[in-house]
Amino acid sequence: MKKLLFFTKSTIFLFFIFLICLTGLYTYAFFSPKLELKNIGQMYMYDRDDNLVYQGSGSSEWTNLEDISDNLINAVISVEDKNFYRHQGFDYLRIIKAMALNIKNKSIVQGASTISQQYIKNMYLDFDKTWARKMEEAFLTLELEVHYDKDKILEGYLNTINFGAGNYGIMNASSYYFNKKAKDLTLEEAIILAGIPKNPSKYNPVTHYDECIKRAKTVALAMLNNKVIDENTYNNLFLKKVEVYGNRNENNLQMLMYYQDAVLHELENLKSIPTSLLDSGSLKIYTNLDLDSQGKLEEAISNNVTDENLQVASVLIDPDTGAIRALTGGRNYIDSQFNRAISSKRQVGSTMKPFLYYAALENGLTSSSKFFSEQTNFVFSNNKIYSPSNYNDIYANKDITMAAALAYSDNIYAVKTHLFLGEDKLIEAARMTGITGDLVANPSLALGTSELNMLDFAKGYTTLASGGYRTDNFFIRKVEDLDGNILYEHKNQKKLVLNSNYVYILNEMLTNTSNVKFQSYTTPTALSISKKMSRKYALKTGTTNTDYWTVGYNQDALMMVWLGYDEAKDLNSDASKWAKNIWVETIENYLKDKEDHWYETPPNIIGILEDPVTGEKATNNNASIFYYVKGSEGNSNSVEVSKEE
């Protein structure tokens, strides 16, 4: 009896202590500065001309609660927080029930966050599951509750919540998914939207309709239990397929969101931006986006690629500054949010060869240095045999020049060069240009068998395109807070890391991939698009069984295109044509109104007319200019590489 009395008194005492503490916290929260709601989540993204192209929270026009469908309001409250209008920020009974259920199941199977708590988390906090974060969330929820009435809290929540596919807020979501204003949503449409925020990717009605409807039926059951719809209404829901719109009325580019994702990825790594602003999204972000080029890039992809399962990643860069003008990370952001330009790694194939040949030039070879091109088995000291082959098994069966090897993408020549130099030389050259990905020192590295990320790989090509200067490729020019205070501004830092003479010679050799004078026993790899080029480009293609690349540039633009399947299936021959067409159509559009520039010839570089394949001096119409550092023009003898290393 005494133990029971002690327990009762202790419980009453602790309860009063809890009430006193809670009252104190509410009082302190009441006298704290009032939280600003409408600016929270207002992330503005501007293009290179300072035109607004994306607004993270939906629209600068706040959607008032009375302009939102009652169906949507009832659905959200029923599934997210049925006691919303009855608690003061925390649903204590729900918390106790959730704790009991989680203890019983020995895992977290149910949460108890209220709409107020979720709103605070979306506005101010990251998603770390730490006690410090939980305590901060609790206090900010108290502040929210004492400063605003329930309607204002619900209004703010519905205007900032993530509805998927880049849609923040009910105005964006209702317009995108159903081409309607928020107040005009039908019951079924409202229920679908209310179900999306739990998992915006999984319950996207455009890409995962069946999963979305399963979730919608859960929402509808909550509405039935909450007595906002009757049983007859419930039983007649979703008997027919609900028509989904899935488009934006402005800047309706299906791939633009990949650029935005890349911007946000870069933003997260800017140390000068306060964490609180990153969490809330209250920023103005000025990017390098060229909206016209982004649109033309998407148009080129849509017009050329007929295989709906084939993915495309691409990037357009100003090599002088490193500014990224356009980017795609896939065919359609609605279908797949995986950004292949910033997140995937693929074999780069023969587009690795320019870095090999830069290393060769730097180590004494010249554009007319010769290796014998024939079917070759390389036998190593451990008795391992490496047997690379040329595309379609076409070989010169004679000595060919480095310039010809680049034009034809001769694999035998590349491997012989690689082994002659030593396998570390290619890695050293790639590192100098800024490539940081894993490169394995083996014979096949010269043929691009290592997997690299596109943006990492693009750093190396930007260095070649800028004449040997390494710079940072970047999306963001400047970041401001909503009051116009500059939080970050990009500063261009260029560093000369390569010998400009050899870079010039390499860039000239890369123009021969589209040079008709190199047509001989085989055809230069990009000759098929030469008639579409209005100016001079250094250009390289790369092919593996599962990946196709086209990379080309001049002083004013660098364009990189990759095609492949996510599941790494073998490609058909059409991928080569598609990649090259996407490349040429996009870069030509970008440069169409710009002056035609090519690299200035360094003073100690000379050009000599020679036969494209043999490198012998020639004066006939088929002769092509080979470039040399003065004094090296006689160094063009055939180099022997033993078949046994």
C-alpha positions in Angstrom: 0.0 0.0 0.0 2.9 2.4 0.9 4.6 1.6 -2.4 1.4 2.4 -4.3 0.9 5.6 -2.4 4.6 6.6 -3.1 4.2 5.8 -6.8 1.0 7.9 -7.0 2.5 10.9 -5.2 5.7 10.6 -7.4 3.6 10.5 -10.6 1.5 13.5 -9.5 4.7 15.4 -8.6 6.4 14.6 -11.9 3.2 15.6 -13.8 3.2 19.0 -12.1 6.9 19.4 -12.8 6.2 18.6 -16.4 3.4 21.2 -16.6 5.6 23.8 -15.0 8.4 23.1 -17.4 6.0 23.1 -20.4 4.4 26.3 -19.3 7.8 27.9 -19.0 8.8 26.7 -22.5 5.6 28.0 -24.0 6.1 31.4 -22.2 9.7 31.6 -23.4 8.7 30.7 -26.9 6.0 33.4 -26.8 8.5 36.1 -26.1 11.0 34.8 -28.7 11.2 36.6 -32.1 8.3 35.7 -34.4 9.2 33.1 -37.1 8.9 34.3 -40.7 6.8 31.9 -42.8 6.3 33.2 -46.3 10.0 33.5 -47.1 10.9 30.1 -45.9 11.6 27.7 -48.8 11.7 30.5 -51.4 14.7 29.3 -53.4 15.1 31.3 -56.6 17.4 30.1 -59.4 18.4 32.5 -62.2 20.1 31.8 -65.5 23.2 33.5 -67.0 21.1 36.6 -67.9 19.5 36.8 -64.4 16.1 35.6 -65.6 14.2 33.6 -63.0 14.0 30.0 -64.2 13.1 28.1 -61.1 11.5 28.9 -57.7 11.7 26.1 -55.2 8.6 26.8 -53.1 6.2 27.1 -56.1 5.5 30.8 -56.7 6.1 34.2 -55.2 2.3 34.4 -54.9 1.4 32.6 -51.7 -1.7 30.4 -52.0 -4.1 31.4 -49.2 -5.9 28.6 -47.4 -9.3 29.7 -48.6 -8.0 29.1 -52.2 -7.1 25.5 -51.5 -9.6 22.8 -52.0 -11.4 21.5 -48.8 -10.8 18.0 -50.2 -7.1 18.5 -50.1 -7.1 20.0 -46.6 -9.3 17.2 -45.3 -7.1 14.6 -46.9 -3.8 16.0 -45.6 -5.1 16.4 -42.0 -6.7 13.0 -42.0 -3.5 11.2 -43.1 -0.9 13.3 -41.5 -2.3 14.7 -38.3 -6.0 14.1 -37.5 -5.8 16.0 -34.2 -4.1 19.0 -35.8 -6.8 21.5 -34.7 -6.9 20.1 -31.2 -3.3 19.9 -30.0 -0.7 22.6 -29.3 2.1 21.4 -31.6 2.5 17.9 -30.1 0.0 15.0 -30.1 1.0 13.4 -26.8 -1.5 10.6 -27.0 -0.2 9.7 -30.5 3.4 9.8 -29.2 2.6 7.4 -26.5 0.8 5.0 -28.9 3.7 5.2 -31.4 6.2 4.5 -28.7 4.3 1.5 -27.4 3.9 0.1 -31.0 7.6 0.6 -31.8 8.6 -1.1 -28.5 6.3 -4.0 -29.3 7.7 -4.4 -32.8 11.3 -3.7 -31.7 11.7 -1.2 -34.6 10.3 2.1 -35.7 7.1 1.2 -37.5 5.1 4.4 -36.7 6.0 8.1 -36.2 4.1 10.7 -34.4 5.2 14.0 -36.0 2.4 16.6 -36.3 2.0 19.0 -39.2 3.6 21.7 -37.1 6.6 19.6 -36.5 6.9 18.6 -40.1 6.6 22.2 -41.2 9.4 23.3 -38.8 11.6 20.4 -40.1 11.0 21.4 -43.7 11.7 25.1 -43.0 14.7 25.1 -40.7 16.2 21.7 -40.0 18.1 18.9 -41.6 17.0 15.3 -41.4 19.6 14.0 -38.9 18.0 11.8 -36.3 19.9 13.2 -33.3 18.7 14.3 -29.9 20.0 17.8 -30.5 18.0 18.1 -33.7 14.9 16.7 -32.0 15.2 19.2 -29.2 15.6 22.1 -31.6 12.6 20.9 -33.6 10.5 20.7 -30.4 11.4 24.3 -29.3 10.8 25.8 -32.8 7.5 24.0 -32.9 6.5 25.7 -29.7 7.5 29.0 -31.2 5.4 28.3 -34.3 2.3 27.4 -32.3 2.4 30.4 -30.0 2.9 32.9 -32.8 0.5 31.6 -35.4 -3.0 30.2 -35.5 -3.7 26.8 -36.9 -4.9 28.0 -40.3 -1.7 30.0 -40.9 0.4 27.0 -39.9 -1.5 24.7 -42.2 -1.4 27.3 -45.0 2.4 27.6 -44.7 2.8 23.8 -44.6 0.8 23.3 -47.8 2.8 26.0 -49.6 6.2 24.6 -48.8 5.9 20.8 -48.7 7.6 18.7 -51.3 5.2 17.1 -53.8 7.9 15.5 -55.9 9.4 16.1 -59.4 10.6 19.5 -58.3 7.2 20.7 -57.1 7.2 22.5 -53.8 3.9 23.8 -52.6 0.3 23.0 -53.5 0.1 25.6 -56.3 3.0 23.9 -58.2 1.7 20.4 -57.5 -1.9 20.9 -58.6 -0.7 22.8 -61.7 1.9 20.2 -62.6 0.0 17.0 -61.9 -3.5 18.0 -62.9 -3.2 21.4 -64.7 -5.6 23.0 -62.2 -5.6 25.6 -59.5 -5.5 24.2 -56.0 -9.1 25.2 -55.3 -10.4 23.2 -58.3 -9.0 19.7 -57.4 -11.5 16.9 -57.4 -11.7 14.5 -54.4 -9.6 11.8 -56.1 -7.0 14.3 -57.3 -6.8 15.8 -53.8 -6.3 12.4 -52.2 -3.5 11.6 -54.7 -1.7 14.8 -53.9 -2.1 14.3 -50.1 -0.4 10.9 -50.4 2.7 12.0 -52.4 4.8 13.8 -49.6 5.3 10.6 -47.6 7.6 9.5 -50.4 7.6 11.9 -53.4 9.5 9.7 -55.7 7.7 6.4 -55.0 4.2 8.0 -55.1 4.7 10.1 -58.2 1.4 9.5 -60.2 3.2 10.2 -63.5 5.9 7.6 -63.1 4.5 5.2 -60.5 0.7 5.4 -60.9 -0.1 2.0 -59.3 2.0 2.7 -56.2 0.5 6.2 -56.0 -3.1 4.8 -56.0 -2.2 2.3 -53.3 -1.0 5.2 -51.1 -4.1 7.2 -52.1 -6.4 4.4 -50.9 -4.6 4.6 -47.5 -5.3 8.3 -47.4 -8.9 7.7 -48.3 -9.3 5.1 -45.5 -7.9 7.7 -43.1 -10.5 10.2 -44.3 -13.2 7.6 -43.8 -12.0 6.9 -40.3 -11.9 10.6 -39.6 -15.5 10.9 -40.9 -14.8 13.5 -43.6 -16.1 11.1 -46.3 -18.8 8.4 -46.0 -18.5 4.8 -46.8 -20.3 5.0 -50.1 -17.9 7.7 -51.3 -15.0 5.6 -50.1 -16.1 2.6 -52.0 -16.5 4.5 -55.3 -13.0 6.0 -55.3 -10.5 5.1 -58.0 -12.7 2.8 -59.9 -11.5 4.5 -63.1 -8.0 5.7 -63.9 -7.4 9.3 -62.9 -6.0 11.4 -65.7 -2.6 12.9 -64.8 -1.2 15.9 -66.6 2.5 15.9 -65.6 3.8 19.1 -67.4 4.8 22.6 -66.5 3.3 25.5 -68.3 6.5 27.5 -68.3 10.1 26.3 -69.0 8.6 22.9 -69.7 12.0 21.3 -70.2 11.9 17.7 -69.1 15.7 17.7 -68.4 16.1 21.1 -66.8 15.6 19.6 -63.4 18.9 17.7 -63.8 20.7 21.1 -64.1 18.9 22.3 -61.0 19.9 19.1 -59.1 23.5 19.8 -60.1 23.2 23.4 -58.8 21.9 22.2 -55.5 24.7 19.6 -55.3 27.3 22.3 -55.7 25.4 24.6 -53.3 25.7 22.1 -50.5 29.5 22.1 -50.9 29.9 25.9 -50.7 31.3 26.5 -47.2 30.4 30.2 -47.1 26.7 29.5 -47.1 25.2 29.3 -43.6 23.7 26.0 -42.8 20.5 27.6 -41.6 19.9 29.2 -45.1 20.7 25.9 -46.9 18.2 24.1 -44.7 15.5 26.7 -45.2 16.1 27.3 -48.9 15.8 31.1 -48.6 18.3 32.0 -51.3 18.8 33.6 -54.6 21.1 31.4 -56.8 22.6 33.0 -59.9 23.8 30.2 -62.3 25.6 29.9 -65.6 22.6 28.3 -67.3 22.0 29.2 -70.9 18.3 28.5 -71.2 18.3 28.6 -75.0 21.1 26.1 -75.2 19.5 23.9 -72.6 16.4 23.8 -74.7 18.3 23.1 -77.9 20.2 20.3 -76.2 17.0 18.7 -75.1 15.5 19.2 -78.6 18.5 17.5 -80.2 18.3 14.6 -77.8 14.5 14.2 -78.4 14.9 14.5 -82.2 17.8 12.0 -82.5 17.4 9.2 -79.9 14.5 6.9 -80.8 15.2 4.2 -78.2 13.1 5.2 -75.2 15.2 3.1 -72.8 18.5 4.6 -73.9 19.8 7.3 -71.5 21.7 10.4 -72.4 24.0 12.5 -70.2 25.6 15.7 -71.5 27.3 18.9 -70.5 28.1 22.2 -72.3 30.9 24.3 -70.8 32.6 27.6 -71.5 36.3 26.4 -71.4 37.7 29.8 -70.8 35.9 30.2 -67.4 34.6 26.7 -66.6 31.0 28.0 -66.6 28.6 25.1 -67.2 25.9 26.4 -69.6 23.7 23.3 -70.0 23.4 19.8 -68.6 21.3 16.7 -68.9 21.5 13.8 -66.5 18.9 11.6 -68.3 16.1 11.6 -70.9 13.3 12.6 -68.6 13.4 13.8 -65.0 9.8 12.6 -64.4 10.8 9.1 -65.2 14.1 9.0 -63.4 15.6 11.5 -61.0 19.0 9.7 -61.1 21.4 12.3 -62.5 23.9 10.4 -64.6 26.1 13.5 -65.2 26.9 14.0 -61.6 26.3 10.6 -60.0 27.2 7.7 -62.4 30.6 6.4 -63.6 31.0 4.8 -67.0 33.8 3.6 -69.2 35.0 6.5 -71.4 36.5 4.4 -74.2 38.7 6.1 -76.7 37.9 9.6 -75.4 40.8 8.8 -73.0 43.3 8.8 -75.9 43.9 12.6 -76.1 45.5 12.4 -72.6 47.7 9.6 -73.7 48.9 11.4 -76.7 49.5 14.6 -74.7 51.8 12.5 -72.5 53.4 11.1 -75.7 54.2 14.5 -77.0 55.6 15.6 -73.7 57.8 12.6 -73.6 59.5 13.0 -77.0 57.1 11.6 -79.6 55.6 13.8 -82.3 52.4 14.0 -84.4 54.2 11.9 -87.1 55.8 9.3 -84.8 54.8 5.9 -86.2 53.8 2.5 -84.8 52.8 -0.5 -86.9 49.1 -1.1 -86.9 48.2 -4.7 -87.1 46.3 -7.4 -85.1 48.5 -7.8 -82.1 48.7 -10.1 -79.1 50.6 -8.5 -76.2 52.2 -11.2 -74.0 53.4 -10.2 -70.6 55.9 -11.7 -68.2 53.2 -13.5 -66.2 52.1 -15.2 -69.4 49.0 -13.1 -69.6 47.9 -12.2 -73.1 46.2 -8.9 -74.0 44.6 -8.8 -77.5 43.0 -5.5 -78.2 41.3 -5.0 -81.6 40.4 -2.1 -83.8 36.8 -1.2 -84.6 35.4 -3.6 -87.2 38.9 -5.3 -87.2 40.3 -2.7 -89.7 44.1 -2.4 -89.6 46.6 -0.5 -91.8 49.1 -3.4 -91.6 51.8 -0.8 -91.9 53.2 2.1 -90.0 50.8 4.9 -89.3 51.3 8.4 -87.7 50.0 9.5 -84.3 47.8 12.0 -86.2 46.3 9.2 -88.2 45.9 7.0 -85.1 43.9 9.8 -83.5 41.8 10.4 -86.5 40.9 6.7 -86.9 41.0 5.9 -83.1 43.4 3.1 -83.8 43.6 0.9 -80.6 46.8 -1.0 -81.5 48.7 2.3 -81.9 47.3 3.5 -78.6 48.3 0.4 -76.6 51.7 0.4 -78.1 52.2 4.1 -77.2 50.9 3.4 -73.7 53.3 0.5 -73.1 56.2 2.4 -74.7 55.7 5.4 -72.4 55.0 3.3 -69.3 51.5 2.9 -67.8 52.0 5.6 -65.3 52.5 8.4 -67.8 48.8 8.4 -68.9 47.7 8.6 -65.3 50.1 11.5 -64.6 48.8 13.4 -67.6 45.1 12.9 -66.6 45.9 14.0 -63.0 47.6 17.2 -64.3 44.4 18.1 -66.2 42.2 17.7 -63.1 40.8 14.2 -63.5 40.5 12.7 -60.0 38.6 9.4 -60.6 40.1 6.0 -60.2 42.5 5.1 -63.0 44.0 1.7 -63.0 47.5 1.4 -64.5 47.1 -1.5 -66.9 47.4 -2.0 -70.7 43.7 -1.3 -71.4 43.7 2.1 -69.6 44.7 3.6 -73.0 41.4 2.4 -74.4 39.3 3.9 -71.6 38.4 0.9 -69.6 38.4 2.8 -66.3 35.0 4.2 -65.2 34.8 7.9 -64.7 32.1 10.4 -63.8 31.2 12.8 -66.6 31.8 16.1 -64.6 35.2 14.8 -63.4 36.1 13.7 -66.9 35.0 17.1 -68.2 37.6 18.8 -66.0 40.3 17.1 -68.0 38.9 18.2 -71.3 38.3 21.7 -70.1 42.0 21.9 -69.5 42.8 20.8 -73.0 40.1 23.2 -74.4 41.6 26.2 -72.5 45.0 25.7 -73.9 46.5 23.9 -70.9 44.9 26.0 -68.1 43.2 24.1 -65.3 40.1 25.8 -63.9 37.1 24.8 -61.9 33.9 23.9 -63.8 31.0 25.4 -62.0 27.3 26.1 -62.0 26.9 28.9 -59.5 28.1 32.5 -60.2 26.7 34.1 -57.1 24.5 33.4 -54.1 22.5 36.0 -52.2 20.1 36.0 -49.3 16.6 37.4 -49.9 17.7 40.8 -48.9 20.4 40.9 -51.6 23.4 40.3 -49.4 26.1 38.4 -51.3 26.9 35.2 -49.5 29.1 33.7 -52.2 30.6 34.8 -55.5 32.7 32.5 -57.8 36.3 33.6 -58.4 37.9 32.2 -61.5 41.3 30.7 -60.7 43.2 29.5 -63.7 46.5 27.7 -63.5 48.7 26.7 -66.4 49.4 23.0 -65.8 50.2 21.7 -69.4 52.8 22.7 -72.0 50.9 25.0 -74.3 52.9 23.9 -77.3 51.9 20.3 -76.9 48.3 21.2 -76.2 48.2 23.2 -79.4 49.6 20.2 -81.4 47.2 17.8 -79.8 44.2 20.1 -80.5 45.2 20.4 -84.1 45.5 16.6 -84.4 42.0 16.2 -82.9 40.6 18.3 -85.8 41.5 15.4 -88.1 38.7 13.2 -86.8 36.5 15.2 -89.2 39.2 15.9 -91.9 38.3 14.3 -95.3 42.0 14.4 -96.2 42.6 11.5 -93.7 40.2 9.2 -95.5 42.3 6.3 -96.5 42.1 2.6 -95.7 39.5 3.6 -93.2 37.5 6.7 -92.3 38.0 9.4 -89.6 35.6 8.7 -86.8 33.6 12.0 -87.0 33.7 12.5 -90.8 30.0 11.8 -91.0 29.1 15.1 -89.3 31.8 17.3 -90.9 29.4 19.0 -93.2 27.3 20.1 -90.2 30.3 22.0 -88.8 30.6 25.7 -89.5 33.9 26.1 -87.7 36.9 24.2 -86.5 36.7 21.7 -83.6 39.0 19.4 -81.7 36.8 16.3 -81.6 37.1 12.7 -80.2 34.6 9.9 -80.1 34.7 6.9 -77.8 33.1 3.5 -78.0 32.8 0.5 -75.7 30.2 -2.3 -75.9 28.0 -0.4 -73.4 28.9 3.3 -73.8 29.2 5.8 -76.5 30.9 9.2 -76.1 31.4 12.3 -78.3 33.5 15.1 -76.9 34.5 18.2 -78.9 35.6 21.8 -78.3 37.3 24.9 -79.4 38.2 28.1 -77.5 34.6 29.0 -76.9 32.7 25.8 -76.1 33.2 22.3 -74.8 30.5 19.8 -75.4 30.4 16.2 -74.0 27.7 13.6 -74.8 27.3 10.1 -73.4 24.8 7.4 -74.4 24.1 4.1 -72.7 21.7 2.0 -70.8 21.5 2.1 -67.0 21.8 -1.7 -66.9 24.9 -1.5 -69.1 23.4 -3.5 -72.0 25.2 -3.6 -75.3 24.6 -0.7 -77.7 23.6 -0.9 -81.3 25.4 1.1 -84.0 22.8 3.8 -84.1 24.1 5.2 -80.8 27.2 6.5 -82.5 25.2 8.5 -85.0 22.9 9.8 -82.3 25.7 11.0 -80.0 27.5 12.8 -82.8 24.3 14.5 -84.0 23.4 15.6 -80.5 26.9 17.0 -80.1 27.1 18.9 -83.4 23.5 20.3 -83.3 23.9 21.6 -79.7 27.4 23.1 -80.0 26.6 24.7 -83.4 23.5 26.3 -81.9 25.5 27.6 -79.0 28.1 29.2 -81.2 26.0 30.4 -84.1 26.1 34.1 -83.2 29.6 34.1 -81.8 32.9 35.0 -83.6 34.8 32.1 -85.0 37.9 31.5 -82.9 40.7 29.0 -83.0 43.8 28.7 -80.9 46.7 31.1 -81.7 49.7 29.2 -83.0 52.6 29.5 -80.4 55.7 31.2 -81.8 57.9 28.2 -81.6 55.4 25.9 -83.5 55.9 25.2 -87.2 53.6 23.4 -89.6 54.7 21.0 -92.4 52.7 19.5 -95.2 52.8 15.7 -94.9 51.0 12.6 -95.9 48.2 11.9 -93.3 48.9 8.2 -92.9 52.6 7.8 -93.5 53.9 11.2 -92.3 56.1 11.6 -95.3 56.6 15.1 -96.7 54.1 15.8 -99.4 52.7 18.7 -101.5 49.8 17.0 -103.2 46.1 17.9 -102.5 45.9 15.1 -99.9 48.6 16.5 -97.8 47.7 17.7 -94.3 49.6 20.1 -91.9 51.5 18.4 -89.2 52.6 20.6 -86.3 55.9 20.4 -84.4 57.9 22.2 -81.8 60.7 23.7 -83.7 63.6 21.3 -83.8 61.5 18.2 -83.3 60.2 17.9 -86.9 62.8 15.3 -87.8 61.7 13.0 -84.9 59.2 11.0 -86.8 60.8 7.6 -87.1 58.9 4.4 -86.5 59.0 3.2 -82.9 59.3 -0.4 -82.1 57.2 -2.0 -79.3 57.8 -5.6 -78.7 54.8 -7.9 -78.7 56.3 -9.5 -75.6 56.6 -7.1 -72.6 
